[in-house]
Amino acid sequence: MAKRSGFGGGMPGNMNNLMKQAQKMQRQMEEKQKELEEKEFTATAGGGAVEVKVSGKKELLSVKLSEDVVDPDDIEMLQDLIVAAVNEAYNQADKASQSVMGSLAGGLGGLGGLGGMGGGLGGFGF
């Protein structure tokens, strides 16, 4: 007759290891997020007539305009180019963030399926 051990047979050690892995991954995500926030992303529009730089925190850092694009009779075009350049720089920042966080989230597979627990790791908030 097999001996039943209930919940005692090594489970606490496995859960402890899972928690350590989750904490390690959280630290890694925090470090990567900080690195991303310190990066700068530059984009242009209008063939380089407008250049903008944004931070990984999605803060607009600078706008450079070519003299050729400053036409008092066509302010709308200049406004559109600035918006396009800013949006492209933000897209670059988003892609970098998704790439880094996606690679870290790939490590969640080793956490024994914790990623599927309601409200748990899915939002990276642990």
Buried (B, 14 or more C-beta within 10 A) or exposed (E): EEEEEEEEEEEEEEEEEBEEBBEEBBEBBEEBBEEBBEBBBBBBBBEEBBBBBBBBEBEEEEEEBBEEBEEEEEEEBBEBBBEBBBBBBBEBBEEBBEEBBEEBBEEBEEBEEBEEEEEBBEEBEE
